[in-house]
């Protein structure tokens, strides 16, 4: 699954799933640009890539800043060349019961988890079309398919990615660009560490494999979809959830 | 150096995969040359590269024939 010579952009790469994806793509030979919301986060990405002997670096990207997504793509293209692998991974949660949800909580999710997917995809497509090869992988979530109380905002944005993935896959398939989603289940990261133990135990009961997932499980799925081996897979969602949800 | 008309026609033929002889000045990309909407976007990208200019989306949407492409390029190259 060599990704030698490919330029990959992974958003939200400072920790958790994004970090595992960045490292895995780098291991497959890609030059990886990973983004974080702070300079410190970007430096940490550069550090772990260097430590792994990988090509690439961390960059600061605040996806909600006007024009930031377009700017980072053109910066990378000038310095490194056309991005042919885009992994839209950056995401946040702002959980609340709908009856208590604030507009800010709803808007923050849409602005961080959904709009940048549109903006970054749009910005990289030109280079992918010219290369007649491209991979866009959107990191969705099992809750986009199953729903989850307290996550109307998050699950709505994640479900939106499924539709986006399918439509864009149809738009640019003829140019050798595939667009897929990976929907992680319950993965052991900072995002899920905040859940109460009781809720975690109950969740694990619903997982066929009886355990939480590891960020590497997601990274492996992304690396597959980014590779030539997945050249005939597009518009699809790969559910990586230990059998928590089967569609 | 070929003139603008020749250069535009050549790009249109290459991008849309049609013989250059089929590319007439009045040809419509979609109606006469079989382009789909994505082809027209790519065609504009190719024109931008050939003539080293940036064609804004609002302008790009108005370029639907060979003549319009030549007109656009001529108007913006002379500046």
Interface residues (C-beta under 8 A of the other chain):
Chain A: X126 X129 X130 X171 X172 X174 X175
Chain B: X38 X42 X45
